[in-house]
Amino acid sequence: MPAEIPPLSEVRRITQKKRDAWWTVLLVDPVATPLVRLTAARTRITPNQITWGALLLGLGSAACFAMGDWRWLVAGAVVYHLSFILDCMDGKTARLTGTGSVFGAWLDYIFDRVRVMFCALALMAGQYHRTDDIRYVWLAAAVIFLDGLRYINSLEIFKTRHTMRKQLKSRIRAARRAENQVELTFMEDLLRENPEADVEQDLRTAQEETAGAQVGTLAAQTVTRTPAEGATEHAAHAPADPTAPTAPTEEGARVRRPVIDLHQEFRSRFPWYLRMRSFLLRHRIRTHLVSGIEFQMGVFIVGPLLDQVLAVTVVSGALLLVFELAIVYKLLLSTRDFTRTIDAFDRESATAGTPAPAVAQTSAAA
């Protein structure tokens, strides 16, 4: 075996996401990760080739679905799951071998949408031919629409958050340029980089009942700790002084850096969410329990296996919409935190007699 291929434990660390869909964590990663290591060690298969393989298996699954009979539905469900395993392997292979590309990411995204569209049309056409139930025609359109909605919404939310972060960075950079201080960081970045600190912070925050804490405030305590300990400390203490926030950037270093939490109002309104999130995080499972992945698995695996395509698809679609609305609501609260933080900068600038840099009203689609 080539020396450059690390042991399986290291491959897991490199290829597996810190947070992922529960279906991926429980039913895909245990199979995909060893296969990725084996593929990288003994073949020259590229991530793009694996992406093509996932598409071909997806089309094979659609062919099975089109037959309509339950035995073919079971076959289609199995083939679809194999297709999804390959779909996860392409990204893992790219991370392990360093052969990822922008075009590969685009190809993976487009092929995913093509696979869902063909499987939805084939599955519902097969069931319509089997039952003459017109509802399957509408169901095909609904599945394609919801799959597209999920990813469009995800993209727009990302762009909105990016816009807020960009504006905040512009504010803090302009306000502190004269003092030659380091730039700000965001609480979500600290927690994402240090998932164990995230767990400790969530439990500590819940126990201290910070529901009444001021939103949009900045952490303001300088500590000499490791990055993980520093992230926990800053997450647990957030006084409303935007002039002296800090966050460690190097182990054992004392560095002043603003730390902004744009999810503070959401955390304070739903303290039970913190405990649930901490539990899921220990197992690498994200709190978005019904995302596009789980929706697809419900429609193309669970429904066909149970021979309950109509009922399972309706339930899966309803759950997807519920979780999407929850994400939108969380974004709404985050924008309020953003507004309060901007207002805090304005008040601080007025107190100091320094004009605050203007923030453009940039739309998410800009």
C-alpha positions, 0 to 999 in steps of 0.5 A, spaced: 500 500 500 502 506 498 506 510 503 502 516 502 495 513 504 494 514 511 491 509 516 483 509 516 483 513 522 486 518 519 482 518 513 476 519 517 479 525 520 481 528 513 474 526 509 469 526 514 465 532 515 465 535 522 457 535 522 453 531 517 446 529 515 444 523 520 443 518 514 450 520 511 453 519 518 450 512 520 449 509 513 454 512 508 460 514 512 461 507 515 461 504 508 464 510 504 470 511 508 474 505 507 472 504 500 475 511 499 481 509 502 481 503 498 480 506 492 485 511 493 491 506 495 489 501 489 486 505 483 487 511 479 480 513 479 479 520 480 473 524 483 470 526 477 470 519 475 466 517 481 461 522 480 459 519 473 459 513 476 454 515 481 450 518 476 450 512 472 447 508 478 442 513 479 439 512 472 439 505 473 435 506 479 430 510 475 430 505 470 428 500 476 423 505 479 419 505 472 417 498 472 412 500 478 412 493 481 414 492 488 420 488 487 423 493 482 422 498 487 426 494 492 431 494 487 431 501 485 432 503 492 438 499 493 441 501 487 439 509 489 443 508 496 449 505 492 449 511 488 448 516 494 454 512 497 458 514 490 456 521 491 459 521 497 465 518 495 467 523 490 468 529 495 472 524 500 476 522 495 478 529 493 479 531 500 484 525 501 488 526 495 487 533 494 485 532 487 478 536 488 476 542 483 471 547 482 469 544 476 468 537 480 464 541 485 459 544 479 459 537 476 457 533 482 451 539 484 448 538 477 449 531 477 445 530 483 439 534 481 439 530 474 439 524 478 433 526 483 429 529 477 430 522 473 428 518 479 422 522 481 419 522 474 421 514 473 418 513 480 412 516 480 410 514 472 411 507 474 406 508 480 401 512 476 402 506 470 401 501 476 395 505 480 392 510 475 392 515 480 393 522 478 396 524 484 403 521 482 403 526 477 403 532 481 407 528 486 413 528 481 412 535 480 412 536 488 419 532 489 422 536 483 420 543 486 422 541 493 429 538 491 430 545 488 427 549 493 431 546 498 438 548 495 436 555 492 434 556 499 440 554 502 444 558 497 440 564 498 441 563 506 449 562 505 449 569 501 445 573 506 450 570 512 456 572 507 453 579 506 452 580 514 459 578 515 462 582 510 459 588 512 461 587 520 468 586 518 468 592 514 465 596 520 470 593 525 476 594 520 475 601 519 473 602 526 480 599 528 485 601 523 488 606 526 489 602 532 492 597 528 488 591 531 487 584 529 480 583 525 474 580 528 472 573 528 465 570 528 462 565 534 460 560 529 467 560 526 470 558 533 465 553 534 465 550 527 473 549 528 472 547 535 466 542 535 468 539 542 468 547 545 462 548 542 459 542 546 462 545 552 459 552 551 452 550 549 451 546 556 454 551 560 450 557 556 444 552 557 446 551 565 447 559 566 440 560 563 442 566 558 435 567 555 435 574 558 442 576 555 443 582 550 443 580 543 448 582 538 454 583 544 461 582 543 465 577 547 470 582 552 475 577 556 482 576 554 485 569 556 491 565 555 489 558 553 488 553 547 484 555 541 478 550 544 478 553 551 478 560 548 472 559 544 468 556 550 470 561 554 468 567 549 462 563 548 460 563 555 461 570 557 459 576 552 459 583 555 456 588 551 462 592 550 464 593 543 470 596 544 474 590 547 472 584 545 478 578 544 479 571 541 485 567 541 488 565 535 494 561 537 496 557 542 498 560 549 497 567 545 494 573 548 490 576 542 485 582 542 480 580 537 472 581 536 468 575 537 461 576 534 455 571 535 449 572 530 445 567 533 445 569 540 437 571 540 436 564 537 440 561 543 436 565 548 429 563 545 430 556 545 435 553 550 433 546 549 435 546 542 442 547 545 442 540 549 439 537 543 445 540 539 450 538 543 448 531 543 447 530 536 454 534 535 458 528 539 455 524 534 457 529 528 450 529 526 447 536 524 441 539 527 438 540 520 435 533 521 430 533 515 435 536 509 435 535 502 439 528 503 433 525 508 428 528 503 431 524 497 432 518 502 425 518 504 422 518 497 427 514 493 429 509 499 424 508 504 417 509 500 419 504 495 422 499 500 415 499 504 411 500 498 408 506 500 411 511 495 405 516 496 405 516 504 412 517 505 413 522 500 408 526 502 411 526 510 418 527 507 416 533 503 412 536 509 418 535 514 423 538 509 418 544 509 418 544 516 425 544 517 426 549 512 422 554 515 425 553 521 432 555 518 429 561 515 426 563 522 433 562 525 436 567 519 431 572 521 433 572 528 440 572 526 439 579 522 436 582 528 442 580 532 446 583 526 442 590 526 443 590 533 451 589 532 451 595 527 447 599 531 452 598 537 458 600 532 454 606 530 453 608 538 460 607 539 463 611 533 458 617 535 461 616 543 468 616 540 466 622 535 468 618 529 464 617 523 461 610 522 463 607 515 457 606 511 454 600 510 450 598 504 443 595 503 446 589 499 441 584 498 442 577 498 442 576 491 447 582 490 
